[in-house]
Amino acid sequence: MSCIRHTSALTLASLGMTLSLAGGAAFADDGISIGHDGAGRLAAEINVEQPHPIVPSVFPGIEGFATGEFGFTNVEHNEPEHGHFMLELSADIRARLVSCDEGIQVYNGLSVLAVGQEMNFGPPSFDYHPVFNIPVGVRGQVYSMTFVARDASGLYAESELIEITFFVNPCPADFNCDGAVDFFDYDDFVVCFEGGACPAGTTADFDGDSTVDFFDYDAFVVAFETPC
C-alpha cells in the first residue's frame, strides 16, 4: 500500500523535473550518502539536519508541498575513521520503503512508491532524487519515512533502518515557522546566516545550492518581500 490515499497523476511536461536522476544531479546534493562499513554491510549517512523542510510544490501535477532536493548518493571518499567506505562498482544499490506516516508520499519517477517497493539506484556513481510530497500539510507536524538500503548483487548485506523526517514550511519567508512573516523571521535568518543558531529544520542555504553565500541572503530578501 502507498502511504496516503490521495495521489496526483504527473503530466508529461513535468517528467524532466520529477524523474529521479542517476549519474548527475539536477538538485543540491542534500540527503543520504550510501557506502559500506568494515563488516560488509551497507551504511547510510544523512547529510542534512532533520526534520527537512518541504515547501510549496513547484512540480506540475503534484499538489501541496514537495521537494526534489533530498537525494540518495554514493559515498565518494573512504572515511575509515567513521567506518564508512566507498562501494564497489559491481554493487547494485536499491532502497526499499519500509514504512511512512499517513500524509506523506514519495514519487519514484511517475509512480508513488508503496511500502515494500524499491527505488533502483544501480551501481555507483549514482545521485538519485525522488520527489517527496505532502499533499495536505499540517504546520508543525513532522512526517517520517523509513528505508532499508540493499545490494541486489549480493556483495553487501542490508543496511540498518534509515529514517528521514520532513516538516511543512508553507511559506519560505516564515523562516522560524511560527505562522507569521515578520521581522522575527528576518532576524532569525540573519543570525543563522552569520553562523548562529538556526530554527529547527532550517538552514542558511536558502537557495538550496549547497553553499551559504550572499545569493542565499538575496533569495531570502526576495521571499520576505513577496507575499505568500
MDAnalysis code that builds the backbone (N, CA, C; Angstrom):
import MDAnalysis as mda
import numpy as np

u = mda.Universe.empty(684, n_residues=228, atom_resindex=np.repeat(np.arange(228), 3), trajectory=True)
u.add_TopologyAttr("name", ["N", "CA", "C"] * 228)
u.add_TopologyAttr("resid", np.arange(1, 229))
u.add_TopologyAttr("resname", ["MET", "SER", "CYS", "ILE", "ARG", "HIS", "THR", "SER", "ALA", "LEU", "THR", "LEU", "ALA", "SER", "LEU", "GLY", "MET", "THR", "LEU", "SER", "LEU", "ALA", "GLY", "GLY", "ALA", "ALA", "PHE", "ALA", "ASP", "ASP", "GLY", "ILE", "SER", "ILE", "GLY", "HIS", "ASP", "GLY", "ALA", "GLY", "ARG", "LEU", "ALA", "ALA", "GLU", "ILE", "ASN", "VAL", "GLU", "GLN", "PRO", "HIS", "PRO", "ILE", "VAL", "PRO", "SER", "VAL", "PHE", "PRO", "GLY", "ILE", "GLU", "GLY", "PHE", "ALA", "THR", "GLY", "GLU", "PHE", "GLY", "PHE", "THR", "ASN", "VAL", "GLU", "HIS", "ASN", "GLU", "PRO", "GLU", "HIS", "GLY", "HIS", "PHE", "MET", "LEU", "GLU", "LEU", "SER", "ALA", "ASP", "ILE", "ARG", "ALA", "ARG", "LEU", "VAL", "SER", "CYS", "ASP", "GLU", "GLY", "ILE", "GLN", "VAL", "TYR", "ASN", "GLY", "LEU", "SER", "VAL", "LEU", "ALA", "VAL", "GLY", "GLN", "GLU", "MET", "ASN", "PHE", "GLY", "PRO", "PRO", "SER", "PHE", "ASP", "TYR", "HIS", "PRO", "VAL", "PHE", "ASN", "ILE", "PRO", "VAL", "GLY", "VAL", "ARG", "GLY", "GLN", "VAL", "TYR", "SER", "MET", "THR", "PHE", "VAL", "ALA", "ARG", "ASP", "ALA", "SER", "GLY", "LEU", "TYR", "ALA", "GLU", "SER", "GLU", "LEU", "ILE", "GLU", "ILE", "THR", "PHE", "PHE", "VAL", "ASN", "PRO", "CYS", "PRO", "ALA", "ASP", "PHE", "ASN", "CYS", "ASP", "GLY", "ALA", "VAL", "ASP", "PHE", "PHE", "ASP", "TYR", "ASP", "ASP", "PHE", "VAL", "VAL", "CYS", "PHE", "GLU", "GLY", "GLY", "ALA", "CYS", "PRO", "ALA", "GLY", "THR", "THR", "ALA", "ASP", "PHE", "ASP", "GLY", "ASP", "SER", "THR", "VAL", "ASP", "PHE", "PHE", "ASP", "TYR", "ASP", "ALA", "PHE", "VAL", "VAL", "ALA", "PHE", "GLU", "THR", "PRO", "CYS"])
u.atoms.positions = np.array([
    [0.833, -1.183, 0.000],
    [0.000, 0.000, 0.000],
    [0.871, 1.237, 0.000],
    [0.370, 2.319, -0.579],
    [1.093, 3.575, -0.530],
    [0.763, 4.278, 0.779],
    [1.498, 5.343, 1.087],
    [1.394, 5.951, 2.401],
    [0.164, 6.826, 2.549],
    [-0.393, 7.342, 1.467],
    [-1.616, 8.122, 1.549],
    [-2.534, 7.686, 0.429],
    [-3.795, 7.947, 0.610],
    [-4.768, 7.501, -0.389],
    [-4.790, 8.406, -1.605],
    [-4.599, 9.702, -1.382],
    [-4.729, 10.652, -2.473],
    [-3.395, 10.849, -3.170],
    [-3.351, 10.632, -4.491],
    [-2.153, 10.921, -5.267],
    [-2.560, 11.664, -6.519],
    [-1.626, 12.439, -7.059],
    [-1.890, 13.211, -8.259],
    [-1.104, 12.648, -9.419],
    [-1.737, 12.484, -10.570],
    [-1.036, 11.998, -11.760],
    [-0.135, 13.093, -12.294],
    [1.077, 12.753, -12.651],
    [2.001, 13.727, -13.195],
    [1.741, 13.931, -14.678],
    [1.968, 15.162, -15.118],
    [1.859, 15.452, -16.534],
    [3.171, 15.125, -17.220],
    [3.121, 14.887, -18.515],
    [4.351, 14.604, -19.258],
    [5.292, 15.785, -19.206],
    [4.736, 17.000, -19.097],
    [5.591, 18.182, -19.045],
    [6.453, 18.197, -17.803],
    [6.011, 17.537, -16.741],
    [6.780, 17.530, -15.502],
    [7.779, 16.384, -15.428],
    [7.811, 15.531, -16.443],
    [8.640, 14.334, -16.403],
    [10.102, 14.658, -16.162],
    [10.604, 15.689, -16.867],
    [12.021, 16.023, -16.743],
    [12.393, 16.479, -15.357],
    [11.438, 17.074, -14.625],
    [11.739, 17.550, -13.281],
    [11.575, 16.479, -12.238],
    [10.658, 15.542, -12.459],
    [10.305, 14.630, -11.392],
    [10.983, 13.279, -11.481],
    [11.444, 12.893, -12.639],
    [12.157, 11.622, -12.720],
    [13.442, 11.697, -11.917],
    [13.705, 10.690, -11.110],
    [14.943, 10.618, -10.357],
    [16.102, 10.416, -11.319],
    [17.246, 10.958, -10.928],
    [18.375, 11.001, -11.840],
    [19.495, 10.100, -11.362],
    [20.204, 9.514, -12.311],
    [21.411, 8.761, -11.995],
    [22.538, 9.312, -12.842],
    [23.740, 9.377, -12.240],
    [24.905, 9.812, -12.994],
    [25.029, 11.302, -13.135],
    [24.216, 12.094, -12.430],
    [24.341, 13.533, -12.473],
    [23.190, 14.170, -11.752],
    [23.471, 15.145, -10.905],
    [22.423, 15.748, -10.083],
    [21.837, 16.953, -10.763],
    [20.517, 17.113, -10.618],
    [19.849, 18.322, -11.056],
    [19.479, 19.179, -9.862],
    [19.726, 18.716, -8.645],
    [19.383, 19.412, -7.422],
    [20.611, 19.458, -6.528],
    [20.461, 20.177, -5.422],
    [21.538, 20.188, -4.446],
    [21.752, 18.786, -3.883],
    [23.020, 18.491, -3.534],
    [23.369, 17.157, -3.056],
    [23.087, 17.010, -1.564],
    [21.856, 17.277, -1.158],
    [21.432, 17.102, 0.213],
    [20.718, 15.770, 0.344],
    [20.953, 15.072, 1.449],
    [20.219, 13.839, 1.656],
    [21.063, 12.757, 2.276],
    [21.093, 11.586, 1.622],
    [21.689, 10.392, 2.196],
    [22.831, 9.886, 1.317],
    [24.006, 9.666, 1.933],
    [25.137, 9.058, 1.238],
    [25.226, 7.598, 1.649],
    [25.332, 6.705, 0.658],
    [25.354, 5.273, 0.940],
    [26.737, 4.707, 0.628],
    [27.300, 4.041, 1.616],
    [28.568, 3.329, 1.463],
    [28.457, 1.986, 2.172],
    [29.566, 1.482, 2.676],
    [29.505, 0.248, 3.465],
    [30.426, 0.381, 4.658],
    [30.174, -0.437, 5.679],
    [31.023, -0.412, 6.867],
    [32.102, -1.484, 6.770],
    [32.900, -1.610, 7.817],
    [34.013, -2.558, 7.794],
    [33.591, -4.005, 7.815],
    [32.322, -4.271, 8.138],
    [31.812, -5.643, 8.194],
    [31.098, -6.053, 6.907],
    [31.133, -5.194, 5.883],
    [30.499, -5.532, 4.616],
    [29.009, -5.296, 4.593],
    [28.535, -4.390, 5.439],
    [27.116, -4.052, 5.480],
    [26.926, -2.649, 4.941],
    [25.870, -2.442, 4.146],
    [25.589, -1.105, 3.656],
    [25.355, -0.168, 4.832],
    [25.854, 1.045, 4.699],
    [25.734, 2.044, 5.756],
    [25.338, 3.372, 5.130],
    [24.402, 4.061, 5.772],
    [23.894, 5.324, 5.240],
    [24.229, 6.461, 6.194],
    [24.593, 7.584, 5.619],
    [24.891, 8.780, 6.392],
    [23.978, 9.896, 5.916],
    [23.183, 10.475, 6.831],
    [22.280, 11.568, 6.489],
    [23.043, 12.878, 6.612],
    [23.063, 13.656, 5.521],
    [23.924, 14.828, 5.435],
    [23.215, 16.149, 5.695],
    [21.942, 16.111, 6.081],
    [21.200, 17.343, 6.338],
    [20.545, 17.260, 7.712],
    [20.276, 18.430, 8.267],
    [19.566, 18.481, 9.536],
    [18.138, 17.996, 9.334],
    [17.656, 17.265, 10.311],
    [16.275, 16.808, 10.270],
    [15.502, 17.437, 11.432],
    [14.172, 17.633, 11.251],
    [13.391, 17.356, 10.049],
    [13.727, 18.320, 8.913],
    [13.580, 17.830, 7.674],
    [13.923, 18.583, 6.479],
    [12.680, 19.327, 5.982],
    [12.784, 20.631, 5.651],
    [11.586, 21.374, 5.230],
    [11.098, 20.987, 3.850],
    [9.778, 20.964, 3.695],
    [9.136, 20.791, 2.388],
    [8.348, 22.062, 2.105],
    [8.590, 22.666, 0.949],
    [7.997, 23.950, 0.594],
    [6.864, 23.746, -0.416],
    [6.091, 24.801, -0.710],
    [5.034, 24.661, -1.718],
    [5.572, 24.065, -3.016],
    [4.810, 23.129, -3.584],
    [5.266, 22.377, -4.756],
    [5.440, 23.266, -5.973],
    [6.543, 23.075, -6.698],
    [6.768, 23.730, -7.989],
    [6.633, 22.724, -9.124],
    [6.210, 21.499, -8.811],
    [6.124, 20.430, -9.799],
    [4.701, 20.353, -10.356],
    [4.525, 20.560, -11.668],
    [3.191, 20.455, -12.258],
    [2.569, 19.087, -11.991],
    [1.327, 19.092, -11.533],
    [0.621, 17.850, -11.269],
    [0.822, 17.300, -9.873],
    [1.714, 17.906, -9.086],
    [1.921, 17.475, -7.705],
    [1.398, 18.573, -6.786],
    [0.381, 18.255, -6.025],
    [-0.293, 19.239, -5.198],
    [0.399, 19.402, -3.849],
    [0.086, 20.514, -3.179],
    [0.542, 20.717, -1.812],
    [1.996, 21.140, -1.725],
    [2.790, 20.341, -1.034],
    [4.182, 20.676, -0.729],
    [5.091, 19.551, -1.221],
    [6.237, 19.932, -1.769],
    [7.117, 18.918, -2.369],
    [8.555, 19.410, -2.402],
    [9.485, 18.459, -2.393],
    [10.893, 18.791, -2.566],
    [11.579, 17.708, -3.387],
    [12.465, 18.135, -4.275],
    [13.313, 17.221, -5.024],
    [14.764, 17.377, -4.632],
    [15.041, 18.155, -3.584],
    [16.421, 18.413, -3.175],
    [17.018, 17.258, -2.382],
    [16.168, 16.484, -1.703],
    [16.651, 15.419, -0.838],
    [16.906, 14.176, -1.689],
    [18.164, 13.774, -1.816],
    [18.505, 12.681, -2.720],
    [19.334, 11.595, -2.062],
    [19.630, 10.557, -2.849],
    [20.453, 9.421, -2.419],
    [21.693, 9.376, -3.306],
    [22.866, 9.439, -2.709],
    [24.112, 9.407, -3.462],
    [25.040, 8.336, -2.894],
    [26.057, 7.995, -3.655],
    [27.068, 7.057, -3.163],
    [28.188, 7.823, -2.470],
    [28.790, 7.187, -1.482],
    [29.950, 7.763, -0.805],
    [31.086, 7.918, -1.809],
    [31.712, 9.078, -1.821],
    [32.758, 9.359, -2.807],
    [34.172, 9.258, -2.244],
    [34.303, 9.140, -0.926],
    [35.633, 9.051, -0.311],
    [35.582, 8.060, 0.848],
    [36.632, 7.281, 1.008],
    [36.734, 6.409, 2.170],
    [36.949, 7.252, 3.428],
    [36.219, 6.918, 4.465],
    [36.356, 7.594, 5.751],
    [36.528, 6.532, 6.835],
    [37.718, 5.906, 6.904],
    [37.920, 4.807, 7.859],
    [37.720, 5.228, 9.303],
    [37.951, 6.509, 9.593],
    [37.766, 6.968, 10.970],
    [36.291, 6.935, 11.388],
    [35.401, 6.953, 10.392],
    [33.966, 6.865, 10.668],
    [33.401, 5.494, 10.296],
    [34.252, 4.586, 9.834],
    [33.773, 3.276, 9.421],
    [32.889, 3.331, 8.190],
    [33.188, 4.242, 7.278],
    [32.359, 4.463, 6.089],
    [33.257, 4.366, 4.863],
    [32.890, 3.470, 3.907],
    [33.770, 3.198, 2.769],
    [33.004, 3.246, 1.456],
    [33.748, 3.513, 0.384],
    [33.167, 3.580, -0.956],
    [32.671, 2.201, -1.404],
    [31.652, 2.214, -2.249],
    [31.077, 0.981, -2.782],
    [31.884, 0.472, -3.968],
    [31.910, -0.838, -4.126],
    [32.499, -1.430, -5.330],
    [31.609, -1.132, -6.540],
    [32.242, -1.030, -7.713],
    [31.497, -0.707, -8.925],
    [30.511, -1.805, -9.321],
    [30.705, -3.003, -8.801],
    [29.815, -4.117, -9.135],
    [28.546, -4.129, -8.287],
    [28.447, -3.225, -7.309],
    [27.256, -3.183, -6.461],
    [26.042, -2.715, -7.262],
    [24.860, -3.090, -6.810],
    [23.595, -2.707, -7.458],
    [22.642, -2.271, -6.339],
    [22.624, -0.989, -6.051],
    [22.004, -0.484, -4.828],
    [20.530, -0.118, -5.050],
    [19.716, -0.529, -4.101],
    [18.289, -0.206, -4.072],
    [17.946, 0.361, -2.695],
    [16.786, 1.035, -2.592],
    [16.260, 1.460, -1.292],
    [14.801, 1.031, -1.231],
    [14.480, 0.205, -0.247],
    [13.103, -0.289, -0.067],
    [12.398, 0.557, 0.985],
    [11.189, 1.020, 0.646],
    [10.374, 1.771, 1.594],
    [9.791, 0.799, 2.612],
    [10.147, 0.982, 3.874],
    [9.702, 0.084, 4.936],
    [8.433, 0.595, 5.598],
    [8.367, 1.899, 5.839],
    [7.192, 2.479, 6.484],
    [7.156, 3.967, 6.221],
    [5.983, 4.554, 6.381],
    [5.862, 6.007, 6.298],
    [4.594, 6.460, 7.002],
    [4.631, 7.680, 7.479],
    [3.479, 8.237, 8.171],
    [2.353, 8.548, 7.192],
    [1.136, 8.549, 7.707],
    [-0.016, 8.987, 6.929],
    [0.189, 10.444, 6.523],
    [-0.010, 10.738, 5.245],
    [0.051, 12.115, 4.786],
    [1.272, 12.470, 3.968],
    [2.261, 11.557, 3.875],
    [3.447, 11.828, 3.068],
    [3.653, 10.694, 2.085],
    [4.182, 11.016, 0.919],
    [4.459, 10.012, -0.102],
    [5.712, 10.420, -0.867],
    [6.250, 9.479, -1.633],
    [7.430, 9.772, -2.429],
    [7.190, 9.261, -3.845],
    [7.428, 10.146, -4.818],
    [7.319, 9.788, -6.234],
    [8.633, 9.182, -6.706],
    [8.556, 7.957, -7.181],
    [9.690, 7.281, -7.789],
    [9.489, 7.357, -9.290],
    [9.979, 8.448, -9.905],
    [9.613, 8.715, -11.286],
    [8.172, 9.176, -11.348],
    [7.342, 8.502, -12.158],
    [5.944, 8.880, -12.306],
    [5.032, 8.199, -11.301],
    [5.544, 7.248, -10.548],
    [4.702, 6.444, -9.658],
    [4.978, 6.777, -8.199],
    [3.926, 6.671, -7.387],
    [4.074, 6.799, -5.946],
    [4.575, 5.468, -5.401],
    [5.663, 5.519, -4.652],
    [6.261, 4.304, -4.109],
    [5.400, 3.775, -2.962],
    [5.027, 2.503, -3.050],
    [4.251, 1.864, -1.993],
    [5.198, 1.194, -0.999],
    [4.732, 1.015, 0.231],
    [5.514, 0.298, 1.229],
    [5.852, -1.096, 0.697],
    [7.121, -1.449, 0.775],
    [7.602, -2.722, 0.249],
    [8.225, -2.608, -1.125],
    [7.951, -1.514, -1.836],
    [8.548, -1.313, -3.149],
    [9.904, -0.629, -3.027],
    [10.665, -0.651, -4.136],
    [12.042, -0.164, -4.106],
    [12.296, 0.919, -5.143],
    [13.255, 1.780, -4.827],
    [13.872, 2.670, -5.798],
    [15.192, 2.033, -6.210],
    [15.483, 2.041, -7.484],
    [16.675, 1.392, -8.025],
    [17.717, 2.443, -8.369],
    [18.818, 2.471, -7.627],
    [19.882, 3.423, -7.891],
    [20.938, 2.866, -8.843],
    [21.126, 1.553, -8.825],
    [22.115, 0.924, -9.683],
    [23.507, 1.002, -9.088],
    [24.538, 0.805, -9.922],
    [25.924, 0.832, -9.439],
    [26.395, 2.269, -9.219],
    [27.411, 2.468, -8.393],
    [27.986, 3.813, -8.301],
    [28.727, 4.135, -9.602],
    [28.660, 5.399, -9.997],
    [28.214, 6.559, -9.252],
    [26.723, 6.827, -9.520],
    [25.962, 7.121, -8.440],
    [24.557, 7.475, -8.612],
    [24.223, 8.692, -7.759],
    [23.218, 9.425, -8.188],
    [22.735, 10.611, -7.484],
    [21.251, 10.689, -7.808],
    [20.427, 10.150, -6.948],
    [19.036, 9.814, -7.249],
    [18.110, 10.700, -6.417],
    [17.306, 11.495, -7.098],
    [16.457, 12.475, -6.425],
    [14.992, 12.219, -6.718],
    [14.314, 11.464, -5.848],
    [12.863, 11.341, -5.987],
    [12.200, 12.633, -5.503],
    [10.889, 12.703, -5.625],
    [10.145, 13.862, -5.138],
    [9.323, 13.445, -3.925],
    [9.637, 14.017, -2.783],
    [8.863, 13.777, -1.567],
    [7.705, 14.768, -1.533],
    [6.518, 14.288, -1.202],
    [5.304, 15.096, -1.361],
    [4.377, 14.954, -0.155],
    [3.902, 16.088, 0.329],
    [2.845, 16.139, 1.346],
    [1.699, 16.925, 0.726],
    [0.663, 16.250, 0.213],
    [-0.420, 16.965, -0.483],
    [-1.152, 17.963, 0.402],
    [-1.431, 17.594, 1.640],
    [-2.128, 18.486, 2.575],
    [-1.318, 18.490, 3.865],
    [-0.494, 19.508, 4.054],
    [0.391, 19.533, 5.196],
    [-0.190, 20.250, 6.390],
    [0.215, 19.832, 7.557],
    [-0.178, 20.464, 8.813],
    [1.051, 21.146, 9.390],
    [0.966, 22.461, 9.581],
    [2.107, 23.209, 10.093],
    [2.531, 22.666, 11.452],
    [3.833, 22.458, 11.600],
    [4.375, 21.986, 12.857],
    [4.427, 20.472, 12.974],
    [3.713, 19.754, 12.093],
    [3.729, 18.294, 12.174],
    [4.952, 17.734, 11.455],
    [5.580, 16.746, 12.048],
    [6.736, 16.091, 11.444],
    [6.286, 14.775, 10.826],
    [6.700, 14.520, 9.590],
    [6.340, 13.314, 8.851],
    [7.592, 12.465, 8.676],
    [7.449, 11.172, 8.923],
    [8.601, 10.277, 8.917],
    [8.462, 9.192, 7.862],
    [9.602, 8.793, 7.293],
    [9.693, 7.653, 6.387],
    [10.918, 6.830, 6.770],
    [10.824, 5.511, 6.609],
    [11.994, 4.667, 6.845],
    [12.268, 3.811, 5.611],
    [13.555, 3.655, 5.325],
    [14.022, 2.869, 4.193],
    [15.073, 1.877, 4.672],
    [15.303, 0.862, 3.849],
    [16.445, -0.033, 4.001],
    [17.188, -0.048, 2.675],
    [18.497, 0.160, 2.713],
    [19.320, 0.046, 1.508],
    [19.758, -1.400, 1.353],
    [19.682, -1.913, 0.127],
    [20.136, -3.279, -0.121],
    [20.911, -3.329, -1.420],
    [21.711, -4.358, -1.552],
    [22.552, -4.556, -2.732],
    [22.040, -5.777, -3.486],
    [21.429, -5.546, -4.655],
    [20.870, -6.652, -5.437],
    [21.949, -7.593, -5.956],
    [23.212, -7.149, -5.992],
    [24.297, -8.026, -6.443],
    [24.696, -9.029, -5.373],
    [24.300, -8.783, -4.121],
    [24.654, -9.679, -3.031],
    [26.004, -9.414, -2.404],
    [26.707, -8.397, -2.876],
    [28.041, -8.117, -2.352],
    [27.990, -7.620, -0.903],
    [26.985, -6.793, -0.599],
    [26.874, -6.209, 0.734],
    [25.565, -6.631, 1.388],
    [25.582, -6.723, 2.714],
    [24.365, -7.006, 3.474],
    [23.510, -5.740, 3.574],
    [22.230, -5.939, 3.889],
    [21.315, -4.808, 4.011],
    [21.757, -3.853, 5.118],
    [21.373, -2.592, 4.931],
    [21.664, -1.579, 5.941],
    [20.705, -1.689, 7.117],
    [21.004, -0.963, 8.159],
    [20.040, -0.756, 9.227],
    [18.923, 0.153, 8.696],
    [17.848, 0.302, 9.469],
    [16.766, 1.191, 9.073],
    [17.277, 2.627, 8.937],
    [16.851, 3.281, 7.868],
    [17.222, 4.674, 7.606],
    [15.954, 5.513, 7.757],
    [15.897, 6.351, 8.767],
    [14.721, 7.195, 8.979],
    [15.007, 8.612, 8.521],
    [14.098, 9.173, 7.733],
    [14.194, 10.568, 7.341],
    [12.884, 11.249, 7.717],
    [12.985, 12.509, 8.128],
    [11.810, 13.234, 8.592],
    [11.689, 14.565, 7.864],
    [10.451, 14.999, 7.665],
    [10.151, 16.231, 6.956],
    [9.106, 17.029, 7.726],
    [9.100, 18.332, 7.491],
    [8.004, 19.152, 8.005],
    [7.621, 20.176, 6.943],
    [6.377, 20.609, 7.012],
    [5.850, 21.540, 6.023],
    [6.283, 22.963, 6.359],
    [6.834, 23.634, 5.379],
    [7.145, 25.053, 5.504],
    [6.381, 25.769, 4.389],
    [5.078, 26.082, 4.614],
    [4.237, 26.608, 3.542],
    [4.758, 27.899, 2.931],
    [5.426, 28.711, 3.733],
    [5.930, 29.995, 3.232],
    [7.411, 30.088, 3.581],
    [8.299, 30.021, 2.607],
    [9.736, 30.042, 2.913],
    [10.168, 31.259, 3.716],
    [9.474, 32.407, 3.542],
    [9.839, 33.607, 4.286],
    [9.509, 33.478, 5.769],
    [8.612, 32.559, 6.123],
    [8.311, 32.290, 7.528],
    [9.431, 31.405, 8.066],
    [10.583, 31.993, 8.223],
    [11.800, 31.242, 8.484],
    [11.766, 30.508, 9.819],
    [11.090, 31.084, 10.804],
    [11.010, 30.417, 12.104],
    [9.758, 29.573, 12.265],
    [8.961, 29.483, 11.183],
    [7.778, 28.608, 11.136],
    [6.820, 28.852, 12.313],
    [6.572, 30.138, 12.614],
    [5.638, 30.443, 13.694],
    [4.274, 30.869, 13.172],
    [4.088, 30.752, 11.841],
    [2.791, 31.067, 11.250],
    [2.638, 32.495, 10.790],
    [3.674, 33.317, 10.949],
    [3.608, 34.714, 10.535],
    [4.930, 35.122, 9.906],
    [4.852, 35.983, 8.892],
    [6.062, 36.534, 8.276],
    [6.272, 37.929, 8.851],
    [7.331, 38.088, 9.638],
    [7.591, 39.366, 10.279],
    [9.099, 39.509, 10.490],
    [9.478, 40.555, 11.203],
    [10.905, 40.807, 11.345],
    [11.598, 39.819, 12.272],
    [10.825, 39.014, 13.013],
    [11.457, 37.929, 13.758],
    [12.066, 36.915, 12.794],
    [11.372, 36.693, 11.644],
    [11.926, 35.797, 10.631],
    [13.212, 36.373, 10.051],
    [13.191, 37.692, 9.788],
    [14.369, 38.340, 9.235],
    [15.546, 38.232, 10.210],
    [15.279, 38.532, 11.480],
    [16.345, 38.458, 12.482],
    [16.866, 37.036, 12.629],
    [15.952, 36.049, 12.638],
    [16.376, 34.650, 12.781],
    [17.216, 34.206, 11.596],
    [16.854, 34.674, 10.383],
    [17.654, 34.302, 9.217],
    [19.048, 34.918, 9.304],
    [19.134, 36.184, 9.705],
    [20.439, 36.840, 9.799],
    [21.339, 36.112, 10.791],
    [20.777, 35.740, 11.950],
    [21.557, 35.000, 12.941],
    [22.052, 33.680, 12.359],
    [21.155, 32.958, 11.685],
    [21.511, 31.683, 11.058],
    [22.565, 31.894, 9.977],
    [22.386, 32.919, 9.154],
    [23.304, 33.216, 8.049],
    [24.703, 33.539, 8.563],
    [24.764, 34.178, 9.724],
    [26.056, 34.580, 10.279],
    [26.700, 33.499, 11.147],
    [26.107, 32.299, 11.103],
    [26.721, 31.175, 11.793],
    [26.159, 30.887, 13.162],
    [25.095, 31.578, 13.545],
    [24.467, 31.319, 14.825],
    [23.449, 30.199, 14.733],
    [22.620, 30.098, 15.762],
    [21.606, 29.041, 15.803],
    [20.532, 29.273, 14.748],
    [20.132, 28.175, 14.094],
    [19.061, 28.228, 13.092],
    [17.816, 27.569, 13.674],
    [16.622, 28.071, 13.345],
    [15.403, 27.391, 13.783],
    [15.383, 25.949, 13.292],
    [14.720, 25.077, 14.047],
    [14.682, 23.652, 13.708],
    [14.214, 23.440, 12.276],
    [14.948, 22.594, 11.551],
    [14.573, 22.243, 10.187],
    [14.958, 23.259, 9.142],
    [15.698, 24.318, 9.535],
    [16.080, 25.354, 8.576],
    [17.584, 25.363, 8.377],
    [17.998, 26.088, 7.370],
    [19.417, 26.227, 7.064],
    [19.636, 27.575, 6.404],
    [20.842, 28.124, 6.533],
    [21.178, 29.378, 5.870],
    [21.313, 29.209, 4.368],
    [21.411, 27.958, 3.895],
    [21.475, 27.688, 2.452],
    [20.072, 27.832, 1.881],
    [19.595, 29.073, 1.795],
    [18.200, 29.347, 1.464],
    [17.864, 28.963, 0.036],
    [18.817, 29.100, -0.897],
    [18.532, 28.765, -2.294],
    [18.837, 27.303, -2.625],
    [19.315, 26.526, -1.629],
    [19.484, 25.089, -1.812],
    [20.584, 24.671, -2.761],
    [21.631, 25.510, -2.908],
    [22.707, 25.149, -3.843],
    [23.925, 24.560, -3.127],
    [23.776, 24.206, -1.847],
    [24.820, 23.575, -1.038],
    [25.932, 24.530, -0.631],
    [25.746, 25.828, -0.873],
    [26.732, 26.828, -0.481],
    [26.021, 27.990, 0.207],
    [26.552, 28.421, 1.339],
    [25.983, 29.578, 2.038],
    [26.760, 30.820, 1.609],
    [26.089, 31.716, 0.893],
    [26.727, 32.928, 0.412],
    [25.659, 34.021, 0.274],
    [26.028, 35.127, -0.333],
    [25.085, 36.246, -0.403],
    [23.943, 36.007, -1.380],
    [24.068, 34.983, -2.229],
    [22.914, 34.606, -3.043],
    [21.782, 34.103, -2.149],
    [22.139, 33.426, -1.050],
    [21.123, 32.987, -0.098],
    [20.465, 34.186, 0.571],
    [21.275, 35.167, 0.930],
    [20.726, 36.366, 1.568],
    [19.761, 37.071, 0.621],
    [20.180, 37.234, -0.641],
    [19.320, 37.886, -1.626],
    [18.029, 37.103, -1.845],
    [18.140, 35.765, -1.896],
    [16.962, 34.928, -2.109],
    [15.980, 35.067, -0.947],
    [16.521, 35.150, 0.279],
    [15.626, 35.324, 1.422],
    [14.937, 36.682, 1.376],
    [15.670, 37.732, 1.038],
    [15.076, 39.070, 0.968],
    [13.942, 39.101, -0.062],
    [14.162, 38.473, -1.205],
    [13.110, 38.425, -2.234],
    [11.877, 37.700, -1.696],
    [12.099, 36.557, -1.029],
    [10.980, 35.798, -0.460],
    [10.282, 36.602, 0.623],
    [11.054, 37.305, 1.441],
    [10.491, 38.086, 2.548],
    [9.610, 39.208, 2.027],
    [9.989, 39.764, 0.889],
    [9.239, 40.895, 0.326],
    [8.129, 40.467, -0.613],
    [7.972, 39.123, -0.791],
    [6.927, 38.597, -1.673],
    [5.841, 37.943, -0.821],
    [4.607, 38.420, -0.894],
    [3.540, 37.831, -0.070],
    [3.338, 36.360, -0.399],
    [3.094, 35.547, 0.640],
    [2.836, 34.137, 0.440],
    [1.349, 33.912, 0.181],
])
